[in-house]
Amino acid sequence: METTETFGSLVRAEFTPKTTYLNTASNGLLPARTVAALHEAALLRAEGRPLTSLYEDVEASRAAYARLAGVPATRVAVGASVAAHSGVIAASLPAGAEVLTAEDDFTSVLNPFHVRGDLKVRAVPLERIAESVRPGTALVAVSAAQSADGRVADLPALREAAREHGARTYVDFSQSAGWLPMDADGYDFSAAVSFKWLLGPHGSAFLVVPEDFGGLTPLLAGWVAGEQPWDSCYGPVTELAHSARRFDLTHALFTLAGLRRSLDLIEELGVAAVHAHDVALADRFRAGLAALGHAPLPAPGSAIVSVPGLGGRQPDLSRAGIEVSNRAGNLRAAFHLYNTAADVDRLLDVLGD
């Protein structure tokens, strides 16, 4: 486990933000090691050198995410977006199947089930999602942490309710992987993008599937989905990968070259230490808001804080060098490992002016 001193020194060596950056729920900052890897990957292409190391980065990233998720690497597919992964899951359901979702969850989790047109998609408040699983529910799809306001789902309760009624589970960890300890092994399917709390570039997203693939068909499979990819470049793939790699999409090699180093950093720091750091800053912000007479939306234990009525301050805050988001009129601040108490206090000071 990293000491506070080691944690701070690692972070200072990797990040040099030029703003008070409190917007990880939109995009995470890139560590210096990731920027260097991206530069080297670009030079490989520019100079015509072999790309062998980039393919090694794909598998290293897969393995690192598997460790964070608590599953074997053979259950992890590397794709492009949560929406694409959701689409493959949606395509596997029979007509008329009921999909239970949380109201106003992120679109990438929801929309592929809606566009099918022949599924029964039912939305309930996040706090009621576990109790709303019922006989006949085929799938429950939900984000572990809500993008809009940071609320954290009661995933253990959901898992138990799903098991009781024979429903499958699909969890999007995009707004929690990297700061909230994750146990993807307890769910049928899960996904996460690379560019938020995992601190990677855009262009890649992971999918975790059961050992038996959960009835999914690799509809988007290309040559990388073959058991022998380089022998699967022409004609139909004659032998799909025996692992979750059968659900891979053509790899964003530059992205994964950088992401490998970002995941290394998260492992070095430890998710438990990152969680304690991030939530402490979020709680400091909540306490400061109360002193200013503002009440954030309830999201206990979350690194994301949304404040009603203050979203309109976002442009002024940006001009003052503070980066946050405006979500439906709410000011959303997201605290990650590169943030400090001074960042929280600066935001509070400007909001108090």
C-alpha positions in Angstrom: 0.0 0.0 0.0 1.3 3.4 -0.9 2.0 5.9 1.9 0.6 9.4 1.6 4.1 10.7 0.9 4.7 8.2 -1.9 1.2 8.8 -3.3 1.8 12.5 -3.5 5.3 12.2 -5.0 4.0 9.8 -7.7 1.2 12.1 -8.6 3.4 15.2 -8.7 5.8 13.4 -11.1 3.0 12.6 -13.5 0.7 15.6 -13.6 1.2 19.2 -14.3 -2.2 20.8 -14.9 -2.3 24.4 -15.9 -5.8 24.8 -14.5 -7.8 23.8 -11.4 -9.0 20.7 -13.2 -12.1 19.2 -11.5 -13.7 17.6 -14.6 -12.6 14.0 -14.6 -16.2 12.8 -15.0 -15.8 14.2 -18.5 -12.2 13.4 -19.3 -9.3 12.4 -17.1 -5.9 14.1 -17.3 -3.1 12.1 -19.0 -0.1 11.1 -16.9 3.3 12.1 -18.2 4.2 8.4 -18.8 1.1 8.1 -21.0 2.0 11.2 -23.0 5.5 9.8 -23.5 4.1 6.4 -24.7 1.7 8.2 -27.1 4.6 10.1 -28.5 6.7 7.0 -29.0 3.8 5.2 -30.6 3.3 8.0 -33.1 7.1 7.9 -33.9 6.9 4.2 -34.7 4.3 5.0 -37.4 6.0 8.1 -38.6 9.4 6.4 -38.9 8.1 3.1 -40.4 9.4 0.9 -37.6 7.7 -2.4 -36.6 4.5 -2.0 -34.5 5.1 -5.2 -32.5 5.3 -3.4 -29.2 1.8 -1.8 -29.8 0.2 -5.2 -30.0 1.9 -6.1 -26.8 0.3 -3.0 -25.2 -3.1 -4.3 -26.1 -2.6 -7.5 -24.1 -1.0 -5.7 -21.2 -3.9 -3.3 -21.0 -6.4 -6.1 -21.1 -4.5 -7.9 -18.3 -4.3 -4.7 -16.2 -8.0 -4.0 -16.5 -8.8 -7.6 -15.6 -6.8 -7.2 -12.4 -8.7 -4.0 -11.5 -12.0 -5.7 -12.4 -11.2 -8.8 -10.4 -11.7 -11.2 -13.4 -9.4 -13.4 -15.6 -8.1 -11.7 -18.6 -9.8 -14.3 -20.7 -13.2 -12.7 -19.8 -12.1 -9.2 -21.0 -12.7 -7.9 -24.5 -11.2 -4.6 -25.9 -13.5 -2.5 -27.9 -14.2 1.1 -28.8 -17.2 2.3 -26.8 -19.7 1.4 -24.1 -22.5 2.0 -26.6 -21.0 -0.7 -29.0 -20.7 -3.2 -26.1 -24.3 -2.4 -25.0 -25.4 -3.0 -28.6 -24.0 -6.5 -28.6 -25.7 -7.3 -25.4 -29.0 -5.8 -26.6 -28.8 -7.9 -29.8 -28.6 -11.1 -27.7 -32.0 -10.6 -26.1 -35.2 -12.2 -27.4 -38.0 -10.0 -28.6 -40.3 -8.9 -25.8 -37.6 -9.3 -23.1 -37.8 -6.9 -20.2 -34.7 -4.7 -19.5 -34.7 -2.8 -16.2 -32.8 0.5 -16.2 -32.3 3.5 -13.9 -34.1 6.7 -14.8 -31.8 9.2 -16.7 -28.8 6.9 -16.7 -26.1 7.6 -19.3 -27.3 7.2 -22.9 -24.7 4.6 -23.9 -26.1 2.2 -21.3 -29.7 2.7 -22.3 -30.1 3.6 -26.0 -29.1 0.3 -27.6 -32.0 -1.4 -25.8 -34.4 1.3 -26.9 -33.5 1.2 -30.5 -34.2 -2.5 -30.8 -37.9 -1.5 -30.8 -39.1 -4.9 -29.6 -37.8 -4.9 -26.0 -39.7 -3.8 -22.9 -37.4 -1.2 -21.4 -38.5 -0.2 -17.9 -36.9 2.7 -16.0 -37.1 3.2 -12.2 -35.4 5.6 -9.8 -31.8 4.4 -9.1 -32.6 3.9 -5.4 -35.4 1.4 -6.3 -33.6 -0.6 -9.0 -32.9 -3.7 -6.8 -36.4 -3.9 -5.4 -37.8 -3.5 -8.9 -36.3 -6.7 -10.3 -39.2 -9.1 -10.8 -40.0 -12.4 -12.4 -39.7 -12.0 -16.1 -36.9 -9.4 -15.9 -34.3 -10.6 -18.4 -31.6 -8.0 -17.8 -30.8 -5.2 -15.4 -28.5 -2.5 -17.0 -27.2 0.3 -14.8 -24.1 2.5 -14.2 -22.2 1.8 -11.0 -21.9 5.6 -10.5 -24.3 8.0 -12.2 -22.7 10.5 -14.6 -25.1 13.3 -13.9 -24.8 13.5 -10.1 -22.4 10.8 -8.9 -24.9 8.6 -7.1 -23.5 5.1 -6.5 -25.8 2.1 -7.1 -26.2 -0.5 -4.4 -24.7 -3.2 -6.6 -24.6 -6.0 -4.0 -28.4 -5.6 -3.5 -28.9 -5.5 -7.2 -26.8 -8.7 -7.7 -28.8 -10.6 -5.1 -32.2 -9.4 -6.5 -31.1 -10.5 -10.0 -30.0 -13.9 -8.8 -33.3 -14.4 -7.0 -35.3 -13.7 -10.1 -33.0 -15.2 -12.7 -32.1 -11.9 -14.4 -28.8 -11.1 -15.9 -26.8 -8.0 -14.9 -25.0 -5.4 -17.0 -23.0 -2.7 -15.1 -21.2 0.3 -16.7 -18.2 1.1 -14.5 -17.1 4.1 -16.7 -17.7 6.6 -13.9 -16.2 4.5 -11.1 -13.4 2.3 -12.5 -10.2 3.8 -11.2 -11.5 5.4 -8.0 -14.2 3.0 -6.6 -13.1 -0.6 -5.8 -14.6 -2.8 -8.5 -15.7 -6.4 -8.4 -16.9 -7.2 -11.9 -16.9 -11.0 -11.2 -20.3 -10.8 -9.6 -22.1 -9.5 -12.7 -22.8 -11.1 -16.1 -21.6 -8.2 -18.2 -19.8 -5.0 -17.4 -18.1 -2.3 -19.4 -15.9 0.8 -18.9 -14.4 3.5 -21.1 -10.7 4.3 -20.9 -10.7 8.1 -20.9 -12.2 9.1 -17.6 -11.0 7.8 -14.2 -8.7 5.3 -15.8 -6.7 8.3 -17.2 -6.3 7.0 -20.7 -6.8 8.5 -24.1 -10.1 8.3 -26.0 -10.9 5.4 -28.3 -11.1 2.3 -26.2 -13.5 0.5 -23.8 -13.5 -2.8 -22.0 -16.2 -5.4 -21.9 -16.3 -8.2 -19.3 -18.4 -11.3 -20.2 -19.0 -14.6 -18.5 -16.7 -17.6 -19.2 -19.5 -19.1 -21.4 -20.0 -15.7 -23.1 -23.5 -15.3 -21.8 -25.2 -16.0 -25.1 -23.6 -13.1 -26.9 -22.9 -13.3 -30.6 -19.8 -11.4 -31.7 -21.7 -9.4 -34.3 -18.9 -6.8 -34.7 -16.1 -9.3 -35.0 -13.3 -8.7 -37.5 -9.9 -10.3 -37.9 -8.7 -9.5 -34.4 -11.5 -11.7 -33.1 -10.0 -14.8 -34.6 -8.2 -17.4 -32.5 -5.2 -16.8 -34.8 -5.7 -13.1 -35.8 -3.0 -12.9 -38.5 -4.5 -16.1 -40.1 -8.0 -14.5 -40.1 -7.4 -11.5 -42.4 -9.2 -12.8 -45.5 -12.6 -14.4 -45.8 -14.8 -15.3 -42.9 -13.1 -16.0 -39.6 -13.1 -19.8 -39.4 -12.2 -20.0 -35.7 -13.3 -17.3 -33.3 -11.0 -16.7 -30.3 -11.7 -19.1 -27.4 -11.7 -16.2 -25.0 -13.6 -12.9 -24.7 -11.2 -11.6 -27.4 -13.8 -12.9 -29.9 -15.7 -9.6 -29.0 -12.7 -7.4 -29.6 -12.9 -4.6 -32.2 -10.0 -3.5 -34.3 -7.6 -2.1 -31.6 -6.9 1.6 -31.2 -3.2 1.0 -31.0 -2.1 4.4 -29.9 -4.8 4.7 -27.3 -3.8 1.3 -25.8 -0.1 2.2 -25.9 -0.9 5.1 -23.6 -3.6 3.4 -21.6 -1.2 0.6 -20.5 0.9 3.2 -18.7 -2.1 4.9 -17.1 -3.3 1.6 -15.8 0.2 0.9 -14.4 0.0 4.1 -12.4 -3.4 3.3 -11.0 -2.1 -0.1 -9.9 1.0 1.5 -8.4 -1.1 3.9 -6.3 -3.8 1.3 -5.5 -7.5 1.9 -6.0 -8.1 1.9 -2.2 -5.8 4.8 -1.8 -7.2 6.7 -4.8 -10.7 6.1 -3.4 -9.8 7.5 0.0 -8.2 10.6 -1.6 -11.0 11.3 -4.0 -13.9 10.9 -1.6 -12.1 13.0 1.1 -11.9 15.9 -1.4 -15.5 15.5 -2.5 -16.6 15.5 1.2 -14.5 18.7 1.8 -16.4 20.3 -1.1 -19.7 19.2 0.3 -18.9 20.7 3.7 -17.8 24.0 2.1 -21.0 24.2 0.0 -23.0 23.8 3.1 -21.1 26.8 4.7 -22.0 28.8 1.6 -25.7 27.8 1.8 -25.7 25.4 -1.1 -27.0 21.8 -1.0 -25.5 19.3 -3.4 -27.6 16.5 -4.8 -27.3 13.5 -2.4 -24.5 11.1 -3.5 -22.8 9.9 -0.3 -19.4 8.2 -0.8 -19.0 9.5 -4.3 -16.1 11.4 -5.9 -18.7 13.3 -8.0 -20.6 16.2 -6.6 -23.4 18.0 -8.4 -24.9 21.3 -7.2 -28.4 22.4 -8.3 -28.7 25.9 -9.8 -25.0 26.6 -10.2 -24.4 25.1 -13.6 -24.7 28.5 -15.2 -21.5 29.5 -13.4 -19.4 27.1 -15.5 -18.3 29.6 -18.2 -17.2 32.1 -15.5 -15.4 29.4 -13.6 -13.6 28.3 -16.8 -12.5 31.8 -17.4 -11.1 31.8 -13.9 -9.1 28.7 -14.7 -11.4 26.2 -12.9 -12.7 23.4 -15.1 -16.1 21.8 -14.1 -19.2 20.8 -16.0 -22.7 22.1 -16.4 -25.2 19.1 -16.4 -28.9 20.1 -16.7 -28.3 23.3 -14.7 -26.2 21.5 -12.1 -22.6 22.3 -11.5 -20.7 19.0 -11.5 -17.3 18.7 -9.9 -15.3 15.5 -10.0 -12.3 14.9 -7.8 -9.5 12.6 -8.7 -6.0 11.6 -7.6 -4.3 14.8 -9.1 -6.6 17.1 -7.1 -5.7 18.7 -3.8 -7.5 20.4 -0.9 -6.2 23.7 -2.4 -8.2 22.9 -5.6 -11.4 22.4 -3.5 -10.8 25.6 -1.6 -10.2 27.6 -4.8 -13.5 26.5 -6.3 -15.3 27.3 -3.0 -13.7 30.7 -2.9 -14.8 31.6 -6.4 -18.3 30.3 -5.8 -18.5 32.4 -2.7 -17.5 35.6 -4.4 
